[in-house]
Amino acid sequence: MMLPKIDKSSIDGDKDYKPPTSFPIGPHFTKYKKNPIMKPNPDNDFESAYLYNATAIVIDDKVFLLYRAQNSAKVSSVGLAWSSDGYNFIRYHKPILYPTEKWEKGGGCEDPRIIRDPITKKFIMTYTAYDLSTARLCVAVSEDLFNWKKYPPIISPDESWHDIALDSHGNKLIRQAWSKSGAVFVDRHKDGKYYMIWGDSAFHLAVSDDLEHWQLTSTVLEENTFANGEFDWQNKLIEPGSAPIKIEYPADSDKSKNHYILFYNNATIGGIYPTDTYVISQMLIDYDDLSSPLARMDKPFLIPENPNEVNGQVDKVVFTEGLVQFHGKWFLYFGQGDSELGVATCDI
């Protein structure tokens, strides 16, 4: 296998990239007729049972996916694949991130999300470490996508952080030191720092000077809640998808607006959709004012419909962590039933 050579000189992003000029992106995305684009490989242990939830980045005119893979024991690792057309992928034969730390043992390394530091050219991956008891949001750093340096969880064991989640019946669950799912703004805030939106029962914030070392903006839940679910289809869970995407408004509009679009995942305890249905929507964020979202779509734009989305390791699930613009389209990569990987596209 000829491996792609990636270093600091590698070019990221589509060469003809056109930033969005309004909210939302699309919002109509068409699911690829040949989904799933990737399935588990029974001949390769780390990805023998399930393959889903991929993040994406464009490097040297190829789409790279970092995907969640599970073996028969349901231990998660992160695999790597690349494509010249966004649909057909070549896979690396072994995981690029796998459980090595005590906070990863038993459950593994889950649900990556990636950006590239425009200054250092390092790749920054957020991922969830799971020890079968507590989910912990972690960061790993690489210069070539194959070799990664891990950092400890962003919430240390002695911090007082807790959140409040809901089970499928609407019962409240207090979770100590629980954290997951970090979507990072690749640009610095006006205060000179970087910010991350994270969480799965609500959206919270973390801050960094260098994209590698992070801390919570506050360890008090009430002081560190950026957004909660607002509609009945997000009354159980909201969870960020890929990195927020900056809007560049037309020349005749207010150029002082510093707005971003966040694709995010949602789950319900019941309402317009059956209990535990996962859907995908979009949110508008003012990066200069991280007190709350500016707006959000009033309905999801992607829902479980196909057989492998309605029935899977987890039923009724579409779930995204990867969005790129590539060759004149937006490519949205999403897990199908927590079992296989699909893609949906939208013209620019």
C-alpha positions in Angstrom: 0.0 0.0 0.0 1.3 3.4 -1.0 0.7 5.6 2.1 0.0 9.3 1.6 2.9 11.5 2.8 1.7 14.3 5.0 3.9 17.0 6.6 3.8 20.7 7.4 4.0 21.5 3.7 0.8 19.6 2.9 -2.0 21.8 1.8 -5.3 21.7 3.7 -8.7 22.6 2.3 -10.2 22.4 -1.1 -8.3 24.6 -3.6 -11.6 26.1 -4.8 -13.1 26.5 -1.4 -16.1 28.9 -1.2 -17.2 29.8 2.3 -20.9 29.9 3.2 -22.4 33.3 2.8 -25.6 32.7 4.8 -27.2 30.4 7.4 -27.9 27.5 7.1 -25.7 25.6 4.7 -28.0 23.8 2.3 -30.0 22.8 4.1 -31.1 20.0 1.8 -28.5 17.2 1.8 -29.0 14.2 -0.4 -28.0 10.8 0.9 -25.7 9.0 -1.4 -27.5 6.2 -3.2 -24.7 3.7 -2.6 -24.5 4.2 1.2 -23.0 2.8 3.3 -19.6 4.0 1.9 -17.7 2.0 4.5 -18.6 -1.1 6.5 -16.8 -3.2 9.2 -14.0 -5.4 7.9 -14.3 -8.8 9.6 -10.8 -9.7 8.6 -9.3 -6.7 10.5 -9.9 -7.1 14.2 -10.1 -3.5 15.4 -12.9 -2.7 12.9 -14.5 -6.2 12.7 -17.8 -5.4 14.3 -18.8 -1.8 13.7 -17.5 1.3 11.8 -19.2 4.7 12.0 -18.9 8.3 13.2 -16.1 9.7 11.1 -14.5 13.2 11.2 -13.1 14.6 7.9 -10.4 16.9 6.6 -9.1 17.7 3.1 -5.4 17.4 2.7 -3.5 17.6 -0.7 -6.7 17.2 -2.7 -7.8 14.1 -0.8 -10.5 13.6 1.8 -9.2 11.9 4.9 -11.6 10.2 7.3 -10.8 9.4 10.9 -13.5 7.0 11.9 -14.7 5.1 15.0 -14.2 1.4 14.7 -15.2 -1.4 17.2 -14.1 -5.0 17.5 -16.2 -7.9 18.7 -15.7 -6.8 22.3 -16.9 -3.3 21.4 -13.6 -1.7 22.2 -13.3 1.5 20.1 -10.3 2.7 18.2 -9.8 5.3 15.5 -9.1 4.3 12.0 -7.8 6.3 9.0 -9.0 6.2 5.3 -8.5 8.5 2.3 -10.2 9.2 -1.0 -9.8 11.1 -4.2 -13.5 11.5 -4.8 -15.1 11.6 -1.4 -17.0 8.4 -1.8 -14.5 5.5 -2.3 -11.9 5.1 0.4 -8.7 3.3 1.0 -8.2 2.2 4.6 -5.0 2.1 6.6 -4.6 -1.4 7.9 -4.3 -0.6 11.6 -5.7 2.0 14.0 -4.1 5.3 14.4 -5.5 5.8 17.9 -6.3 3.0 20.3 -6.6 2.5 24.1 -3.3 2.9 25.9 -4.3 4.9 29.0 -6.2 3.9 32.1 -9.1 6.2 31.2 -9.4 4.4 27.9 -9.3 0.8 29.0 -12.4 -1.2 28.5 -14.2 1.2 26.2 -11.5 2.8 24.1 -11.1 5.9 22.0 -14.3 7.1 20.5 -15.8 9.8 18.1 -12.9 11.9 16.8 -13.3 15.4 15.6 -10.4 17.1 13.8 -9.0 20.5 12.8 -5.6 21.7 11.6 -3.8 24.6 13.4 -3.3 27.2 10.7 -0.1 28.4 12.4 1.8 25.3 13.5 0.2 23.0 10.9 -0.4 20.4 13.5 -3.6 18.3 13.4 -5.7 18.6 16.6 -8.0 15.8 17.3 -10.6 15.8 20.1 -11.9 12.3 21.1 -13.7 10.6 23.9 -11.9 8.2 26.2 -14.2 5.7 27.8 -13.3 3.3 30.6 -16.8 1.7 30.7 -17.7 4.1 33.6 -17.0 7.7 32.7 -16.6 9.5 29.3 -13.6 11.9 29.3 -12.9 14.4 26.6 -9.3 14.2 25.4 -7.0 15.9 22.8 -4.3 14.3 20.6 -1.9 16.0 18.3 -0.2 14.9 15.1 1.9 16.3 12.2 1.1 13.5 9.7 -2.3 11.9 10.7 -0.6 8.6 11.4 1.3 9.2 14.6 -0.4 10.9 17.6 0.6 12.4 20.9 -2.1 12.1 23.5 -2.9 14.6 26.3 -4.8 13.7 29.5 -8.5 14.5 29.8 -9.3 18.2 29.9 -11.2 17.7 33.1 -9.0 16.3 35.8 -10.4 13.9 38.4 -10.1 16.4 41.2 -12.3 19.0 39.5 -15.8 19.5 40.7 -17.5 19.4 37.3 -20.8 17.5 36.9 -23.6 17.7 34.3 -27.2 16.6 34.3 -28.3 14.2 31.6 -31.7 12.6 30.8 -32.4 8.9 30.3 -34.9 7.7 27.7 -37.8 8.2 30.2 -36.8 11.7 31.0 -35.3 10.9 34.4 -32.4 13.2 35.5 -28.9 11.7 35.9 -26.1 13.6 37.6 -22.8 12.6 36.1 -19.5 13.5 37.9 -16.5 14.5 35.7 -18.3 13.4 32.5 -17.2 15.1 29.3 -17.2 14.3 25.6 -17.5 15.6 22.1 -15.4 18.7 21.4 -15.9 20.9 18.3 -13.0 23.4 18.1 -13.0 26.9 16.5 -9.9 26.9 14.3 -9.7 30.7 14.6 -8.7 32.7 17.6 -11.4 34.6 19.5 -11.1 38.4 19.8 -9.6 37.8 23.2 -6.7 36.0 21.6 -7.7 32.5 22.8 -9.2 29.5 21.1 -12.6 28.1 22.2 -14.2 24.7 22.0 -17.9 23.8 22.2 -18.3 20.4 23.9 -20.9 18.2 25.8 -23.7 15.9 25.1 -26.5 16.8 27.5 -25.9 20.5 26.8 -23.3 22.6 25.1 -20.4 23.9 27.3 -17.2 25.8 26.6 -13.5 25.2 27.1 -10.6 27.6 26.3 -7.0 27.2 25.2 -3.9 29.3 24.3 -2.5 26.8 21.9 -5.2 24.3 20.8 -3.4 21.6 22.7 -4.0 22.4 26.4 -7.5 23.1 27.4 -9.5 24.1 30.5 -13.1 24.8 31.2 -14.3 28.4 31.2 -16.0 27.5 34.5 -16.4 24.3 36.5 -19.9 25.5 37.6 -22.6 24.0 35.4 -24.9 27.1 35.6 -22.0 29.4 34.6 -20.8 27.1 31.8 -23.8 26.3 29.7 -23.8 27.7 26.1 -27.0 26.0 24.9 -29.6 23.4 25.9 -32.1 21.6 23.8 -35.0 23.8 22.7 -37.3 21.6 20.6 -38.9 18.3 21.4 -36.6 16.5 18.9 -33.6 17.6 21.0 -35.0 17.3 24.5 -32.7 14.4 25.5 -29.4 15.3 23.9 -27.5 17.9 21.9 -24.0 17.1 20.8 -21.6 19.1 18.5 -20.6 17.7 15.2 -17.6 18.9 13.2 -15.7 22.2 13.7 -17.8 25.3 13.3 -17.6 26.9 9.8 -17.1 30.6 9.3 -19.6 32.6 7.3 -18.2 35.3 4.9 -21.1 37.6 4.2 -21.5 39.4 0.9 -19.6 42.7 0.4 -22.7 44.8 0.9 -23.5 43.4 4.3 -22.1 44.0 7.8 -18.5 42.7 7.6 -18.1 43.1 11.4 -20.3 40.0 11.9 -18.2 37.1 13.2 -20.7 34.3 12.6 -20.1 30.5 12.4 -22.3 27.5 11.6 -22.3 24.5 13.8 -23.7 21.1 12.6 -24.9 19.2 15.6 -26.6 16.0 16.7 -29.8 15.7 18.6 -31.8 13.0 20.4 -35.3 12.9 21.9 -37.2 11.4 24.8 -40.3 11.5 22.5 -42.3 14.0 20.5 -42.4 14.4 16.8 -40.0 11.5 16.5 -40.0 8.2 18.5 -38.0 8.0 21.7 -34.2 7.8 21.3 -34.3 9.0 17.6 -31.1 10.8 16.7 -31.2 13.6 14.0 -28.9 16.3 12.6 -29.4 20.0 12.5 -27.5 23.4 12.3 -26.9 26.3 14.7 -25.8 29.9 14.1 -23.1 31.2 16.5 -21.7 34.7 17.1 -18.1 34.0 17.9 -17.8 37.4 19.5 -20.6 36.6 22.0 -20.5 33.1 23.3 -23.3 33.6 25.8 -25.8 31.7 23.7 -26.6 30.7 20.1 -27.9 33.4 17.7 -30.3 31.0 16.0 -30.9 27.4 15.2 -32.9 25.5 12.5 -36.4 24.7 13.8 -36.2 21.2 12.5 -33.6 18.6 11.6 -32.4 18.3 8.0 -31.2 14.7 8.2 -33.2 11.9 10.0 -33.0 8.1 10.1 -34.8 6.6 7.1 -32.8 3.9 5.5 -32.9 0.3 6.9 -29.3 0.5 8.3 -30.2 3.8 10.1 -33.4 2.6 11.6 -32.0 -0.8 12.7 -28.4 -1.1 13.9 -26.2 -1.5 17.0 -28.3 1.5 18.1 -31.6 2.0 16.3 -32.9 5.2 14.8 -29.6 7.0 14.5 -27.9 9.4 12.1 -24.9 11.1 13.7 -22.3 13.4 12.2 -18.7 14.5 13.2 -17.4 15.2 9.7 -18.2 17.9 7.1 -15.9 19.1 4.3 -16.2 21.1 1.1 -14.6 19.1 -1.7 -14.8 19.4 -5.5 -17.8 21.7 -5.6 -19.9 20.0 -2.9 -20.4 19.8 0.8 -19.7 16.2 2.0 -21.4 15.3 5.3 -20.2 12.0 6.7 -22.5 10.4 9.2 -22.9 7.2 11.2 -25.8 4.9 10.3 -27.3 3.1 13.3 -23.9 3.2 15.1 -22.9 0.4 12.7 -21.9 1.7 9.3 -20.8 5.0 7.6 -22.7 7.0 5.1 -22.4 10.3 3.3 -24.8 13.0 2.2 -24.0 15.9 -0.2 -25.1 19.4 -1.0 -24.1 21.7 -3.8 -22.3 24.8 -2.8 
